[in-house]
Amino acid sequence: MEYFFQQLINGLTLGSIYGLIAIGYTMVYGIIGMINFAHGDIFMIGAFISLAMFLVLTTVLGFAFLPVVLLLVLIVAMLFTSAWGWAVERVAYRPLRGSFRLAPLITAIGMSIVLQNFVQITQGARVKPLPPQIPGGITLFQGSTEAGTIVVQLSYMQIIIIVTTVVLMAAFTLIINRTSLGRAQRACEQDRKMAALLGVDVDRTISLTFVMGAALAAVAGFMFLLLYGVIDFYIGFLAGVKAFTAAVLGGIGSLPGAMLGGLLIGLIEVFWSGYFSVEYKDVAAFSILAIVLIFLPSGLLGRPEVEKV
């Protein structure tokens, strides 16, 4: 039982990171119907910007008060990563918005490769480590087994990740449901042409959607860096595929579905690795995705697409 609860905590933490990345996928798809396969690499860029900014503040400028350093790193990472997201949409996707449906998809895959190779060339192919910055945690309970004592611990870093995810999820839900930007996004999701005729700035709305998704990816990259302490140029591809799977599993186009899907993917990976074989954790996640889509083609919380006549 102790091992189960520890794996549950680990799974919720990993799933929270996947969920934040998956929201970016589902927001873009909900408005323009495009899968932004470069979004995982935006997450990777956010992690690298976080690492670079942390080293500049602590090593070059000599900042020592950790809460202020982490807050500044997060703000700068969100700003720079949002700029990357805006630039990718403006340069690579907007000119192809009226083209045939496969063109933006091919461009998205191309942008993913470009961003990966850009970071590999500029930062090198070796992994970049960061020592643990937030040690310690809360011991929930412990039990004895034949193999020894098992301690169920909730680390402070895991608490920060879970709380941050819940707060951001609530904030973005309020933005979508209660603000003029959210109304514009929902209008573009239903009918972009009619929204433009009614005065909605469609280009601005789509650009801001990319910026919001990139900001969430930056938060995910920042927390991934602090949690695992190791990043490289390839983490964006792996995390992007998992987050896209989470978005599809939860129902692409639904923000709560994206978060639910991320949590489920994280739990499946962690429990499969803990109780079965770690080599087949990805197989288990994709197999469960296929089973769910057989019975629920729109995902767990997705709505079936209504064809306009």
N, C-alpha and C positions, 0 to 999 in steps of 0.2 A: 504493500500500500504506500509506503514512503517513497519507493522508487517511482510509482505511478504519479504521485503528486508532484515530484520533482520534474518528471518529464512533462507533465501538464503545464507547469510554469514555463519551462523552456519552450514548449510548443506555442504558447500564447505570445511569448516575446518574439519569437521568429515570425509568427503569423502577423503580428502587428506591423512589422517592417514590410512584409509582403503586401499587406493591406494598403499601406500608404502609397506604395508604388502602383498598386492595382487601381487606385482611385484615378491616377493620371490617365491610365488606359481607358477607363470607362467614361471619364468626362469627355475626352476627345472623340471617342466612338459615338457617344450619345448625341453630339452636336453635328459632326460632319461625317459620321459613318466610316471613319478610317482608323485602322489599327496602327498606332504609332510605334513601330518596332524599335525606334531609336530611343524610346523613353527609358528603357533599362540602362542605356549608356549615359543618359542625363543623370540618372541615379549614381552611376559610377563617377561622373565628373563632379557631382556634389560631394562625394566622399574624398576625392583628391583635393578639391578646393578646401574642404574642411581641414585636411591634414596639413596642407601648405600654410593656411592661415594660422593654425595652431602653432606650427613651428616658428612662423614669423613673430607672433605675439610673445611666445615664451622664450625663444632663443635670441632673436634679433632685438626686439623691443624690451625684453626683460619683464614682462607682466608675470606676476606670481599668484595673484588671487584667482583661484580656479573658477569659481562661479562666473566672474566677469569675463574671463577668457573664453569659457565655453559659450556664454551668451553672445559675445562678439563674433566668435567663429560661426555660430549658427546663423546670425543675421547676415554676415558677409557671404556665407555659402548660399543662402537662399537668394540674395540679390544677384550674385554672379550666375548661379544656375538658372534663375528665372530669365536672365539675359540670354543665356544659351538657348533655353527653350523658345524664347521669342524669335531669336535669330534663325533657328532651325525651321520654325513655321513660316517665317517671312521669306526665307531664301529657297527652301526646298519644297514646301507643301503648297503655299498659296498660289504660285503660278500654275500648279497642276490641278487646282480644285475643280475646274470644269472639264478636265480631261476624262478619258475612260477610267473605269474603277480600278484597274490594275496598276495604273501609272503611279498614284500616290503610295501604293503598297510597295512597289519596286523601289521607289525613292526612299521610303522609310528604311527598308533593308540596307540600301546603299548608304544612308546617313549613319546607320548603326555601325557599319564597317568603317566608315570614315572617322567617326568619333573614337572607335576602338584603336585604330592605327595612329590617330593623332596623339592620343594619350600614351600609347606604347612608344612612339618616337620621342616625344618630349619628356616623358617621365621614366622611360626604361621599362623593360619587361619583368624585372625582378619585383617581388612583393615588397610593399612598403609597410614596415611595422610601426606601431605606436604603443608604448607601455600603458598598462591599465591606469586610468586617471581617476576612476571612482570605485575604489575597492570597498570591500565589506558588504554586509547585508543583514537581513533579519532571519534568524533561525526560527522556523515555524514549529517543527517538532522533529524528533529523531527516533529511530527504532533499531533494534539489534537483529541481525540475521546470522546465518552460518558463515557468511563471507566477511562479516564485520558490522560496524555501525553505519547506518545510512542517515545522513542529516539532510532534512528538507529545508533548503535555504532560498529566500527571495532576496536577490542582490539589489543594492540600491540602483544599479544601472537598469535592471529589469523593471523596477518600479517606475523609473523615469520614462522608459520606453512605453510602458503600458499606459501610464497617465497621459503622456504627451499624445499618444495615438487617440485616446478617448476624447481629449480636449479638441484636437484638430478635427476629428470626425464630427463632433458637435458643432464646431465653428463653421465648417464648410457646409454642413446641412442647413444651418441658419442662413448662410450666404445664398445658397441655392433657393431656399424657400421664402426668404423675407426681404431680399434686396432687389434693387432695379437691375443689377448685373445678373442676378439669378433668374429674374423674370425674362431678361433678354436671352439668357442661355436656354431656358426652357422653350421660349418661342422659336429660337433657331433649331432646337431639337425637333420640334413638331413640323415646321415648314420654313426653311431659310428664305425662300423667295417671298412668301407672304410677310415674314418678319421684316424683311428689307422694305417692302412696300408700306408697312405701317410705321416706318421711321427707326427701326433698330439698326444700329451700325454693326452689320454682320462681321465684317473684317475685324473690327475692334473686339467684338465679343469672342471670336475664335482665338485671336491673339492672347487675350486675357485668360482664356481657358488653358492655353498652352503654358502661360506664365504660372498660373495657379498649380497646374499639374507638376511643373518643374520645381516649384517651391516645395511641394510635398516630397518630391523625389530627393531634394537636397536634405530635408529633415531626415528622411530614411537613410540616406548615405552617411550623414553625420552620426546617427545612432548606430548604424552598422559598424562604422569605424571605432566608436567607443566600446561597443559590445565585444567585437572579435579582435580588434587591434591589428588586423592585417588586411590590406587591400591590394589589388592589382588591376591591370587594365581589362581583365576578362570578367570581373564580378558583375558587370552590367548585363552581359548576355545571359548568364545563368539566372540572376535575380529577375531579369526582365521576362524570361520565359516562365518562371514560376509565378510572377505577378500577373502575367497575361492569363495563365491557367486559372489563377484565383479569380480574375475578373469574369472569365467565361463560366466558371463553376458557380459563382454567386449570381450571375445574370448580368451580362455586360450592358452598361447603360444605367445601372443602379448603384448609387454610392454605398448604401448599406450592404448590398449584395457583394460589392468589391471587398469591403472589409470582412464580411462573413467568409467569403471565399479565401481571403488571405489567412484568416485564423484557421480554417479547416486544412489548408495546404500545409501550414506550419505544424499543426497537430499531427497530421498524417505522417509527415517526414520524421518528426521527432519520435513518435511512438513506434513507427516501423523500424527506425534505426535502433531504438532501445530494446525492442522485443524480438526482432527478426534479424535481417541482414542490412547493414548500412549501404551496401552496394546496390540494393534494389529499392531504395527509398523513392527515387524518382519514378521508377516503374509503378510503384504502389500509388503515387499521387496521380499520375496520368491515367492509370487504370480506373481509379475511382471517378475521375473526371468523365471518362468514357461511359461508365455505368450510369452516372447521374444524368448525362445528356441523352442517353437512350430513353429514359423515362421522363425527364424534364428538359426538353430541347432548349428552352429559354433560360435554363439555369435555375438555381434555387429561388431567387427573388426577382428574376427577370420577367418582363411582360411580353407576351407574344406580339410580334410586329403586325400591326393592322395595315392592310394594303388600302391606300386611298384610291377611290374610284371616281 
